[in-house]
Amino acid sequence: MEQSRATMNAAQMDFLQLLGHIKTIEELEELSQVVSDFYARKAEEGMNRLWETGQWSKEKDEEMMRTHLRTPYK
C-alpha cells in the first residue's frame, strides 16, 4: 500500500481521505452525484468553447451522429 501512495498526487490523496468520512450508502450516492455533475459541467464547458471558437458546428454534430463508431465484433 505504501508504494501506491507514493504514486498518488495531492488531489488523489485528498479525495481518498474524503472517502474515509463516508458513513452511509446515501452519502456515497450523493457524493457520486456531485462528482458526476462536476464532470458533466466540465464537458459542457468544453463543448461550449469548441462552439465559440468554431472548432465544432451543427454540421460536425450531424456528421458525428451519422458516424458508426462501434467496434465490429466477429
Buried (B, 14 or more C-beta within 10 A) or exposed (E): EEEEEEEEEEEEEEEEEEEEEBEEEEEEEEBEEEEEEEEEEEEEEEEEEEBEEEEBEEEEEEEEEEEEEEEEEE
